């Protein structure tokens, strides 16, 4: 009897030790974005003395804001277990549409006039079109049960094609507008400041706060997580899965449109290839931030840190004079590594769940 008790005590002690190790591993995996952020900051601060100067921090923050806005929209999509490969192309399409509205206006041949929308109307039209593109993605996925990868891959080509057709592949330069048409001031969106901080950074903070509240404090947020966790169970519990999917892809399209506007505003020019491969950066930021590609786990806070890691990594490599080709190699390796970590975390959670089931038995 005593031997049996000793064995049970030993087994329980060993079990506790195993759980402790697993907890540490889980903690490191969940905090991987923050750990990576500290590492890249320290490495580039040591290798590049100008890295942490005020001017460079401002520039990096602008770049991070663009990545973060795209990644916030992508977070909603991935939380449902989906993916949106069209965000980069929508960025380019919206940049070209906004550039065309400012430089060429809206031609109405039947009336024999050209209407030049006010700058605010250009922004509203652009955001509405980006949201519509996202909604189409969501509708195709929800209504026809098309795989998100295929649906958004198709939209990637459609949006990039529209961007090229808008001006036969040429850039819309000098987007300053004309006072007599009332469409000046577009550059303020990208270069304007409030309290000494660029508007794009304020928008990043605002969107992050709103997205965090939506995902953690609203019924819609709970539905998003429920769909990503188990779509069939969500349907049985009364969640309108189709409507939620359309909304999350619309959010992604809206964020993409906003980034397209900021991009064109900062450059005061729009190019049909704007946002090329931006979807990969957004996905990497989301997954690095701890959101599972399978859906149902993660959040906006981690995504924001992930966006900082990706943005700082890119700017740091540029400051070090690393070849653009090597930058692509490194960024690609980061994306693969983050996906591997996501799979490791998923398997670990499955193992923990099995252990708990065995303990209950």
N, C-alpha and C positions, 0 to 999 in steps of 0.2 A: 504493500500500500504506500509506504513511504517513498519507494523508488518511483512509483507512478506519479505521486505528487511532485517529486523532484523533477521528473521529466516534463510534466505539464508546466511547472514554474519556469523551467529552462526554455521550453518552447515559447511560452508567452513573452519571456524576456527577449529571446531572439526575434520574435515577431515585432516587438516594440522597436528593437534596433533596426530592423529592416524598414519599418514604417518611417522612422526618423531619417534614414538615408534617402528614402523616396521623397520625403517632404523637402529635404534640402535640394534634391535634384529638381523637383517641381518648382521650388522657389527660384532656382537659377534659370529654369526655362521660362517661367512667367516674367521674370525680370530681365530677360535677355536684351530687350531694347534699351533699358536704362544702363545696363552694364556695357553694351556696345557703344552707347553715347559717351560714357565716361572714357572709354578706351580711345575712341577716335579724337576726342577733344585733347586728351593728354598727348597722344602720338603726334598730332599735327601742331600742337602748341610747342612741342619740343623740336620738331623738325623744321618748322616755319615760324620764325620770330614774329612776323607780321600777322600771324593767323588770328590772334585775339585782340587786334587793334579795334578801336571803335568803328572806324569806317568799314572794315572787313566784316565785322559782326552785323552791321546794318545791311550790307549787301547779301550776306548769307541768309539773314532773316527774310529778305524779300524772296529769295529762291526757295527757302523752306516753306514760306506761306503758300506759294503756288503748288508745291508738292503736297502740302497738308490739305489744301482745299480739295484737290482731286482725291486724295486718300480718304478724306472724311466721307465723301459720296460713295467711294468704293467700299468703305466699311459696312454701310447699310446693306449693300448687295451681297458681300461675302458672308455676313451674319446670317443671311437666309440660305446659305449654301450655294449661291450663284457666283457669277463672275461677269465683269463688264470689260471687254476688250476694245470697246469703241470710244472710250473717253478721250484718248489722245487725238483721234480723228475728229471728234466733235469739237475739241479745242481749236483745231485748224479751220474747220468749217465755220465756226462762229466768228473767229478772227477775220476771215475773209468776208463774211456777210456784213459784219460791222464796218469793215474798211470800205466795202462797196456802198453801204448806206451813207457814209460820210462823204466819200469822194464823188460818187456818181448819183446818189439819191435813188428814188424809185421812179422809173420811167413809166408813164401812163400814155402810150401812143394814141389810144383812142381819144383821149382828151387833149392830146398835144402838149402835155406839161410834164415837168419833172419835179417831184416832191422831195424836198430835203428834210427828213425828220429832225426834230430837236435831239440834242445829244442824249437826253434822258429817254426819249422814245427809241433811239437806237439801242440803248442798253436794255430796255424793256422787251423790244422785239427779239433781240439776240438771246436773252434769257428764256423767253417763251419758246423759241425755236429749239434751243438746247434741251429744255424740259420735254418738249414734244418728241424729240429723237429718243430720249430715254424712255418715255412712256410707250413709244412704239416697240422698243426692245422688250419692255415688261409685258406688253399685250401679246406679242408673238410667243413669248416664253410661257405665259400663263394660259392663254387661250388655246394655243395649238400644241402645247407641251413640247416645244422645241428646246433642246439642250441650250442653256445659257451661253456656253462656249461657241456654239454654231451661230446662234442668233446674233450675238454681239460681234462675232467675227465678220458676219455679213454686213452689219451696220458699220463696222470699221471701214470697209471698202466703199460703202455707199457715201458715208460722210466725207472720206478723203477724196472721193471722186467729185462730189459737189464742191469741195474746197478748190479743186483744180479747175473745174468748169467755170467757177464764178468770175475769173478774170483770165481765162485761158492759160492758167499756170503762172501768171505773172503776179508780182507783189503789188499791193496797194500802198504806196509810200505817202509820207507827209500827212498823216491823219490829224491835221490841226483844224480842219473845217474852215468855214468862211463866215465872218460876222453877219453879213447880209442874209445868210440862210439860217442863222441861229443855231448852228451845229458845232460851235467851237467848245473847247474845254474838255475834249475826250481824254487828253493826256493826264488830267487831274486824277483819274481813277488809278493810274499806275504810279504816278509820281507825287500825288498830293500827300500832305501829312496832317495829322492831328496830334497836338502835344508833342511834336517832334518825331512821331512814329508814323511810318508809311501806312496808307490806307489798307494795303493788301495784308499787312500784319494784323491790323485791327479786325479785318474781315475774317482772318484765320481764327483769331481768338473768339470772335462772336459766333462763328459757325461751330467751333469746337464746343463752346458752352451750350449752345442750343441743341447740338447733336447729342451731347452727353445727357442733357435733361430728357430729351425724347427717348433715348435708348434705355435709360435707367428709371425714369419716373412716370412714363406714360403707358397706357394700354397698347398703343401702337408699337412701342419698343418691345413690350413683352411678346407681342405677336410675332415680331421680327425674329426674336430669339427662339420662339416656339417652332417656327417654320424651319429654322436652321437645325434645331435639335431633332425634330421628328415631324416631317410635313404631314404624314398621314394622321398622326395623333392630333396635330393642330387642327386639321380639317374636322376630325370627330368632335373636338372640343368647341367647334363653332367659329373658328378663325376663318375669315374670308381671305384665303390664301392668294387667290388671283389678284384681288384688289391691293393687297399688301405688296405683292411683287411689282405691280405696275407703279406703285408709289415709290418704292425703293429705287427702281431704275430711273424714275423721273427725278428723284433727288440727285442721283449720280449724273444725269444729263444736265441738271441745273448747275451743279458744281463745275462740270466741264465747261459749260457756257460762260460761267463767271471767270474761270481761269483763262479762257480764250479772250475775253474782254480785257482782263488785266494784262495779259501777254501783249496784245496789240497796243494797249495804252502805254505800257512801259517803253516799247520800241517806237511808238508813233508810226507803226507800219504793220501790215499783216501779210503773212506769207502762207501759201497753201500747205506747206509742210510743218507749220507750227504745231507743237505738241507731238511730234513724231516719237513713238515709243514711250510716251508719257504714261501709258497704261501699265507698263512693266514697273516703272518707278512707284506708281501708286499701289500696285499689288504688293510689291516688296515691302513698302512702308507698313501696310496693313498687317501682313503676315509676320514681319519682324516685330511688330507691336503686340503680338500675341493672339490675334484673331485667327481662328482655325479656318482653313480652306473648306473644311467639311461643314462649317456653319455652326451657329448656336453658342459659340464661345468667343470671348474677346470684348473689345470695346474701343471707344474713341480715344480715351486717354493713352492707351498703348500705341494707337495709330499715330498720334501727335508726336510721341517720342520717336517712333520709327521714321517719321518724315524728317525729323531733325537729324537722325543718324544718316539717312540717305543723302539729304541735302548737304550736310557738313562734309560727308565723305567725298561727294562730287567736287565741291569747292576746294577742299583740301588738296585733292589730286591735281586740280588745275593750278593752284598756287605752287605746288611742288614741281610743276613743269612736266608732269607725266603725260605721255603721248595719249591722244584721244582714243587711239586703238586699244591701248592698255587700259584706259578708263572703262571702255566697254567690257573688256575681259573681266576686270575687277567687279564691276557692277553685276555682270552676269553671274559671276561666282557667288556674290552676295545673295542674289535671288535664289540660286540653287541651294545655298546653305540654309537660308531662312525656311525654305520648303522642307528640307531635311529635318530641321529642328521642329517644325510643325508636326511632321510625321512621328518623330520621337516622342513628342509630348502626347500625341493622340494614343500611341501604343502604351505609354506609361499609365495613362488614365484608364485604359482598358484593363491593364494588369492590376491596378489598384481596385477597380470595381470587382474583378474576379476574386481578389483576395478577400474583400469585404463579404462577398457572397459565401465564400468558403468558411469564413469565421462565424457567420450567422448559422451555418449548418452545424 
